[in-house]
Amino acid sequence: MLTRLGRRAGLFFLLMLIATLSRAADIQVSVSRNPVAMNESFQIVFSAEDEPDGEPDFGPLRDHFEILNQQRSSSSSWVNGKSSRNEQWILNAMAKQAGELLIPPIRFGADSSRPLKIVVSASAVDPQQDGDLFLEVTATPEKPYVQSQVIYTLKLFRRVQITQASLGEPEIKDALVEKLGEDDSYTTQVDGVEYWVTERKYAIFPQQSGLFTIAPLTLNAEVVAGGRPRFNGFFNRPSTETRRVTSKPVTLNVLPVPAGFAGNWLSAEHLELREQWSDPGRHAKVGEPLTRTITLTARGATVGQLPELTDKAAIDGVKSYPDQPLLKEDKLTDGLTALREEKVALIPSKPGRYTLPPLEIPWFNTRTGKIESARLPAATIIAEAGAGETAPTGSQPQTGADATMPMMRVETVVASDSELRFWRAATVVCALGWLATGIWAWRRRAGAVAENRVKPVPAGESSLERNLKRACWENNPQAAKQCLLQWGRQRFGTDSLSGLADQCSAMLAEEIEALNRLLYSGGEADWQGRLLWEAYAAESPAAPVQSGVDDGLEPLFKIRD
């Protein structure tokens, strides 16, 4: 009896298991609308009341449809004592071609959805004639010269609300593309209908001649659909649909460099070349720098097209120290403007008149279609003898009012050999005495510093001296310059390193001049400040430097301890 009941129970459970295993999930498929149009999104919804066997594989859909995004939702309910469950996979898709397309069966593990046919029609209207959303593009000029600027303007016309949108960049082979400024928004009327317009501009510089096509731009936009939100909920997100619009392609016929152009090719809408001198009269003292600044500005060109401006040829009697060039591009809405600025410090080594060669830059005016030239004439600088120097006879010819003055008679006194020997010996004795005095003062000061090394601040050392010492030890030439200028203003009332050097001993003056030359040459990384500090420490000033507590007004430049 028990055996018979056990057999029946086992058979029952076996049948239940077979029924459970054989029952597949019923997966339904539907679309938000049918037919649909090209370049318009629609929804494909897969739903099941039971849990499918596995995750879906939407790969077969990609043959004829583009999946823009997808999401999954689950819901459960209990009605009249019965529970129900619903699983949904919602895909936002767009057809890749027109015609009658098949949504193929999609596998969910061992389960599968049913196929569904959908009709996709071609766009009902031309994108440029779409009354709600369309793109308009223009390129000016369509026949540019190679490496010349082309303004590519994109306008998006719409009379629908867009929640978000994505737009590609212009693509053209062998060309530089730069976005210009910020997008401009305004309203306009087309055939009596008001539109919102978003305008964007690009500068395109073709790098080779020939025919080139700017590929169409594609805009994907989430457009707010008509109708009221469901349940009239205030916090409900508006219902949207994806719209895609495409611009027309633009073809450029890029012309080669004109046959009559000589030199490095440079094309622009406008070009300006100018110079500026630190001394407008172009006068300089021997050993002191005279700075020349040359600036080239070109509208409708890139900074990489601008040539070098400084002549590298050496000038006998003048040392040149060029600075790093300043390169700048302004991306304005009317085009690209490039700027190149070069500074060079000219330091004459002897008095005289020196002539710099003229500078000439040929360029092609894209507005007039003519070859032009920007030119700076030859520049003459006048080097005068510095303090304690005597200009050699005939080194400075008379000019201007000086030419009308009578020539001064210069008498030369020739000393005897015995007098020359006497003065030479006296000069050597004085030099040795000065050197011994300097070494004695330096050792005395160094010994005093060594004795007080255990103290955080040596007695009598001001905050200015501490800052200068730190700048020298850290090999910081800019900080050392500021400290020396502050010291020069307090002690001698001078505002330049050259003027300060004239008031100091030979050893300190030499280090100050070396620092000045190094700052103009741009080799700040190689500066060693130890020699400057030793020369400053050996200096014997006429009056003590005021300490930090008695400074009164705060200096304009302060280095923090």
Residue pairs with C-beta under 8 A, 6 or more apart in sequence:
24 53
24 110
24 111
24 112
25 48
25 49
25 50
25 51
25 52
25 53
25 108
25 111
26 48
26 49
26 50
27 46
27 47
27 48
27 52
27 106
27 108
27 111
27 112
27 113
27 114
28 46
28 47
28 48
28 113
28 114
29 44
29 45
29 46
29 47
29 103
29 106
29 113
29 114
29 115
29 116
30 44
30 45
30 47
30 116
31 42
31 43
31 44
31 45
31 103
31 116
31 118
32 42
32 43
32 45
33 42
34 118
34 119
35 118
35 119
35 120
35 121
36 42
36 95
36 118
36 119
36 120
36 121
37 120
37 121
37 122
37 123
37 124
38 95
38 97
38 98
38 120
38 121
38 122
38 123
39 94
39 123
39 127
39 243
39 244
39 245
39 246
40 94
40 241
40 242
40 243
40 244
41 68
41 92
41 93
41 94
41 241
41 242
41 243
41 244
42 92
42 93
42 94
42 241
43 90
43 91
43 92
43 93
44 61
44 65
44 90
44 91
44 93
44 103
45 88
45 89
45 90
45 91
46 56
46 88
46 89
46 91
46 106
46 113
47 86
47 87
47 88
47 89
48 86
48 87
48 108
48 111
49 84
49 85
49 86
49 87
50 85
51 85
51 87
52 87
52 108
52 109
52 111
53 108
53 109
53 110
53 111
54 107
54 108
54 109
54 110
54 111
55 108
55 109
56 89
56 106
56 107
56 108
57 106
57 107
57 108
58 67
58 70
58 91
58 106
60 104
60 105
60 106
61 67
61 91
61 93
61 103
61 104
61 106
63 104
64 95
64 96
64 97
64 101
64 102
65 93
65 94
65 95
65 96
65 101
65 103
66 93
66 94
66 95
66 96
67 91
67 92
67 93
68 92
68 93
68 94
68 220
68 242
69 91
69 92
70 89
70 90
70 91
70 92
71 89
71 90
72 87
72 88
72 89
72 90
73 87
73 88
73 90
74 85
74 86
74 87
74 88
75 85
75 86
75 88
76 83
76 84
76 85
76 86
77 83
77 84
77 85
78 84
92 242
94 242
94 244
95 101
95 118
95 120
97 120
98 120
98 121
98 122
99 119
99 120
100 117
100 118
100 119
100 120
101 117
101 118
101 119
101 120
102 115
102 116
102 117
102 118
103 115
103 116
103 117
103 118
104 115
105 112
105 113
105 114
105 115
106 112
106 113
125 131
127 134
127 135
127 245
127 246
127 247
128 134
128 136
128 248
130 245
131 159
131 193
132 158
132 159
132 160
132 223
132 243
133 156
133 157
133 158
133 159
133 160
133 219
133 221
133 223
133 243
133 245
134 156
134 157
134 245
135 154
135 155
135 156
135 157
135 217
135 219
135 245
135 246
135 247
136 154
136 155
136 157
136 247
137 152
137 153
137 154
137 155
137 214
137 217
137 247
137 248
137 250
138 152
138 153
138 250
139 150
139 151
139 152
139 153
139 204
139 214
139 250
139 252
140 150
140 151
140 153
141 150
142 250
142 251
142 252
142 253
143 252
143 253
143 254
143 255
144 150
144 206
144 252
144 254
144 255
144 366
145 254
145 255
145 256
145 257
145 258
145 267
145 364
145 366
146 206
146 207
146 208
146 209
146 254
146 255
146 256
146 257
146 265
147 205
147 206
147 207
147 265
147 267
147 305
148 205
148 206
148 267
148 300
148 364
148 366
149 203
149 204
149 205
149 268
149 269
149 300
149 301
149 335
149 336
149 366
150 203
150 204
150 205
150 206
150 252
151 180
151 201
151 202
151 203
151 204
151 334
151 335
152 170
152 201
152 202
152 203
152 204
152 214
152 250
153 199
153 200
153 201
153 202
154 167
154 170
154 199
154 200
154 201
154 202
154 217
154 247
155 197
155 198
155 199
156 167
156 197
156 198
156 199
156 200
156 219
157 188
157 190
157 195
157 196
157 197
158 195
158 196
158 198
159 193
159 194
159 195
159 196
160 223
160 224
161 223
161 224
162 221
162 222
162 223
162 224
163 222
163 223
163 224
163 238
163 240
164 221
164 222
165 219
165 220
165 221
165 222
166 219
166 220
166 221
167 200
167 217
167 218
167 219
167 220
168 217
168 218
169 177
169 179
169 202
169 217
170 177
170 202
170 204
170 214
170 215
170 217
171 177
171 214
171 215
172 204
172 206
172 212
172 213
172 214
172 215
172 252
173 212
174 206
174 207
174 208
174 212
175 204
175 205
175 206
175 207
175 212
176 204
176 205
176 207
176 302
177 202
177 203
177 204
178 202
178 203
178 204
178 205
178 302
178 329
178 331
178 336
179 200
179 201
179 202
179 331
180 201
180 202
180 203
180 331
180 332
180 333
180 334
180 335
180 336
181 201
181 331
181 332
181 333
183 198
183 199
183 200
184 198
184 199
184 200
184 333
185 196
185 197
185 198
185 199
186 196
186 197
186 199
187 194
187 195
187 196
187 197
188 194
188 195
188 197
189 195
201 333
203 331
203 335
203 336
204 214
205 302
206 212
206 252
206 254
208 254
209 254
209 255
209 256
210 253
210 254
211 251
211 252
211 253
211 254
212 251
212 252
212 254
213 249
213 250
213 251
213 252
214 249
214 250
214 251
214 252
215 249
216 246
216 247
216 248
216 249
217 246
217 247
218 244
218 245
218 246
218 247
219 244
219 245
219 246
220 242
220 243
220 244
221 242
221 243
221 244
221 245
222 240
222 241
222 242
222 243
223 240
223 241
223 242
223 243
224 238
224 239
224 240
225 238
225 239
225 240
225 241
227 239
229 236
229 237
229 238
229 239
230 236
230 239
257 265
258 364
258 371
260 371
261 362
261 364
261 371
262 362
263 362
264 307
265 364
266 298
266 301
266 305
266 306
266 307
266 361
266 362
266 363
266 364
267 300
267 301
267 305
267 363
267 364
267 365
267 366
268 298
268 299
268 300
268 301
268 363
268 364
268 365
268 366
269 299
269 300
269 335
269 365
269 366
269 367
270 298
270 299
270 300
270 365
270 367
271 296
271 297
271 298
271 299
271 301
271 361
271 363
271 365
271 372
271 374
272 295
272 296
272 297
272 298
272 374
273 294
273 295
273 296
273 359
273 361
273 374
273 375
273 376
274 294
274 295
274 376
275 292
275 293
275 294
275 295
275 376
275 379
276 292
276 293
276 295
277 290
277 291
277 292
277 293
278 289
278 290
278 291
278 292
279 290
281 382
282 290
282 379
282 380
282 381
282 382
283 290
283 381
283 382
283 384
284 290
284 346
284 347
284 348
284 381
284 382
284 383
284 384
285 383
285 384
285 385
285 386
285 498
286 348
286 349
286 350
286 351
286 383
286 384
286 385
286 386
286 389
287 347
287 348
287 349
287 386
287 498
287 513
288 347
288 386
288 498
289 321
289 345
289 346
289 347
289 516
289 517
289 520
290 345
290 346
290 347
290 348
290 381
291 343
291 344
291 345
291 346
291 520
292 343
292 344
292 346
292 356
292 379
293 341
293 342
293 343
294 309
294 310
294 341
294 342
294 343
294 359
294 376
295 339
295 340
295 341
296 306
296 307
296 309
296 339
296 340
296 341
296 361
296 374
297 337
297 338
297 339
298 305
298 306
298 337
298 338
298 339
298 363
299 335
299 336
299 337
300 335
300 336
300 337
300 366
301 336
301 338
302 329
302 336
302 338
303 327
303 328
303 329
303 338
303 339
303 340
305 338
306 327
306 338
306 340
307 361
308 325
308 342
309 325
309 340
309 342
309 359
310 320
310 322
310 342
310 344
311 356
311 357
311 359
313 357
314 320
315 354
315 356
317 348
317 349
317 350
317 352
317 354
317 383
318 346
318 347
318 348
318 349
318 354
318 381
318 383
319 346
319 347
319 348
319 349
320 344
320 345
320 346
320 347
321 344
321 345
321 347
321 517
321 520
321 521
321 522
322 342
322 343
322 344
322 345
322 522
323 342
323 343
323 344
323 345
323 520
323 522
324 522
325 340
325 341
325 342
326 339
326 340
326 341
326 342
327 338
327 339
327 340
328 338
328 339
328 340
328 341
329 336
329 337
329 338
329 339
330 336
330 337
330 339
345 520
345 521
346 381
347 517
347 520
348 354
348 381
348 383
350 383
350 392
350 395
351 383
351 384
351 385
351 389
351 391
351 392
351 395
351 396
352 382
352 383
352 395
352 396
353 380
353 381
353 382
353 383
353 396
353 397
354 380
354 381
354 383
355 378
355 379
355 380
356 378
356 379
356 380
356 381
357 378
358 375
358 376
358 377
358 378
359 375
359 376
360 373
360 374
360 375
360 376
361 373
361 374
361 375
362 371
362 372
362 373
363 371
363 372
363 373
363 374
364 370
364 371
364 372
365 371
365 372
382 396
384 391
384 396
385 391
387 502
393 410
398 405
415 423
438 505
438 507
438 538
441 538
441 540
442 534
442 537
442 538
445 537
445 538
446 537
448 458
449 458
449 537
452 458
452 459
457 466
460 544
460 547
462 545
462 546
462 547
462 548
463 547
463 548
463 551
463 561
464 483
464 486
464 487
464 490
464 545
464 548
465 545
466 561
467 479
467 483
467 559
467 561
468 480
468 483
468 484
468 487
468 533
468 536
469 533
470 476
470 479
470 559
470 561
471 477
471 479
471 480
471 483
471 529
471 559
472 480
472 529
472 530
472 532
472 533
472 536
473 529
473 530
473 533
474 529
475 527
475 528
475 529
476 529
477 515
477 518
477 519
477 524
477 527
477 529
478 519
478 524
479 559
480 515
480 529
480 532
481 497
481 515
481 519
482 557
482 559
483 559
484 497
484 500
484 512
484 515
485 495
485 496
485 497
485 500
485 557
486 555
486 557
487 500
487 545
488 494
488 495
488 496
488 497
488 499
488 500
488 503
489 495
490 545
490 546
491 503
491 541
491 543
491 545
492 499
492 500
492 503
494 500
494 502
494 503
497 512
497 513
497 515
497 516
498 513
498 516
500 512
501 508
501 509
501 512
501 513
501 516
502 509
504 512
504 539
505 535
505 538
505 539
505 540
507 535
507 538
508 532
508 535
508 536
508 538
508 539
510 535
511 531
511 532
511 535
511 536
512 532
514 532
515 527
515 532
518 524
518 526
518 527
